Amino acid sequence: MHVNHDHHAPAADPITFDDFLRVDIRLGTIVDAEPFPEARKPAFKLKIDLGPAIGIRKSSAQIVDRYTLDELVGRQVAAVVNFPSRQIGKYLSEVLTLGFADEAGAVILFAPDTPVPNGSRLF
């Protein structure tokens, strides 16, 4: 699956509201962040607390250009929680952390401007 990160790209093909609801996007708090030196593309290993119903899930995130490990812990992020897990080397990434590309193509994390409970669903 290739996603066009170009901010000049046209909108994707239309989908229904039911299609949108099938993608379960939840808010969580990063509780641990570690280097991921063996990743092919520079990345961090994250553990994200996605609330009592989902729990703590792991994610590999290519966010090293704009974030340090220290500033990630305690930060709220959005993640897709109902994709199949992906094996990345020896690491199992269980959720997809969401972000937007800046002008240079670096990933900026997607988060609310006010804290919300872990596990809150995007709608």
C-alpha positions as CSV (number, residue, x, y, z in Angstrom):
1,M,0.0,0.0,0.0
2,H,1.5,3.3,-1.1
3,V,0.2,6.5,0.4
4,N,1.1,9.8,-1.5
5,H,2.7,12.1,1.1
6,D,2.8,15.0,-1.4
7,H,0.7,17.9,0.0
8,H,-0.1,18.9,-3.7
9,A,-1.7,15.5,-4.4
10,P,-5.5,15.5,-5.2
11,A,-8.0,13.9,-2.8
12,A,-8.2,10.1,-2.8
13,D,-11.2,8.3,-4.4
14,P,-14.5,8.7,-2.6
15,I,-15.4,6.3,0.2
16,T,-18.6,5.8,2.3
17,F,-18.9,6.8,5.9
18,D,-19.1,3.1,6.7
19,D,-15.7,2.7,5.0
20,F,-14.3,5.4,7.3
21,L,-15.7,3.8,10.4
22,R,-14.0,0.5,9.6
23,V,-10.6,2.3,10.3
24,D,-10.4,2.3,14.1
25,I,-8.2,5.3,15.1
26,R,-7.6,5.8,18.8
27,L,-5.7,8.3,20.9
28,G,-3.0,7.1,23.2
29,T,-0.1,8.3,25.3
30,I,3.5,7.2,24.5
31,V,4.8,5.4,27.7
32,D,8.1,4.3,26.3
33,A,10.3,5.3,23.4
34,E,13.5,3.5,22.3
35,P,16.0,3.7,19.4
36,F,15.5,1.2,16.6
37,P,19.0,1.0,15.0
38,E,18.3,-2.2,13.1
39,A,15.4,-0.6,11.2
40,R,16.0,-0.1,7.4
41,K,14.7,3.5,7.6
42,P,15.5,5.5,10.7
43,A,12.7,4.9,13.3
44,F,11.9,4.7,17.0
45,K,10.2,1.9,18.9
46,L,7.2,3.2,20.8
47,K,4.9,1.7,23.4
48,I,1.5,3.5,23.4
49,D,-1.1,3.3,26.1
50,L,-4.4,3.1,24.2
51,G,-6.7,2.9,27.2
52,P,-8.2,0.1,29.2
53,A,-10.0,-1.7,26.3
54,I,-7.0,-1.9,24.1
55,G,-4.0,-1.6,26.4
56,I,-0.4,-0.9,25.6
57,R,0.6,-1.6,22.0
58,K,3.9,-1.3,20.2
59,S,4.6,0.8,17.1
60,S,7.6,1.5,14.9
61,A,7.5,5.1,13.9
62,Q,9.7,6.9,11.3
63,I,9.8,10.2,13.3
64,V,13.5,10.6,14.0
65,D,13.8,13.8,12.0
66,R,11.6,16.0,14.2
67,Y,11.5,14.3,17.6
68,T,13.9,13.1,20.3
69,L,13.2,10.1,22.5
70,D,13.0,12.3,25.6
71,E,10.2,14.5,24.2
72,L,8.1,11.5,23.1
73,V,7.3,9.9,26.4
74,G,4.1,11.4,27.8
75,R,3.0,12.8,24.4
76,Q,-0.4,11.9,23.0
77,V,-0.6,10.4,19.5
78,A,-3.2,8.9,17.2
79,A,-2.9,5.3,16.0
80,V,-4.8,2.9,13.7
81,V,-5.5,-0.1,16.0
82,N,-7.2,-2.5,13.7
83,F,-4.6,-3.1,11.0
84,P,-2.8,-6.5,11.1
85,S,0.5,-6.4,13.1
86,R,3.6,-5.9,10.9
87,Q,6.9,-7.7,11.4
88,I,9.7,-5.1,11.0
89,G,12.9,-7.1,11.4
90,K,12.7,-8.7,14.8
91,Y,10.2,-6.1,16.0
92,L,6.4,-6.6,15.8
93,S,4.6,-3.3,15.2
94,E,1.1,-3.7,16.4
95,V,-0.5,-0.3,15.6
96,L,0.2,2.5,13.0
97,T,1.1,5.8,14.5
98,L,-0.3,8.7,12.4
99,G,1.4,11.8,11.2
100,F,1.6,14.3,8.4
101,A,4.6,15.2,6.2
102,D,6.1,18.7,6.6
103,E,7.6,20.6,3.7
104,A,10.8,18.6,3.9
105,G,8.9,15.2,4.1
106,A,9.6,14.7,7.9
107,V,6.7,13.2,9.8
108,I,4.8,15.5,12.2
109,L,2.7,13.5,14.7
110,F,-1.0,13.9,14.7
111,A,-2.4,14.8,18.2
112,P,-5.3,16.8,19.8
113,D,-4.6,20.3,21.1
114,T,-6.1,19.4,24.5
115,P,-5.5,16.1,26.3
116,V,-8.3,13.5,25.9
117,P,-8.7,10.1,27.6
118,N,-6.5,7.3,26.2
119,G,-8.6,5.0,24.0
120,S,-10.8,7.9,22.6
121,R,-11.8,7.1,19.1
122,L,-11.6,9.5,16.2
123,F,-14.9,10.2,14.5
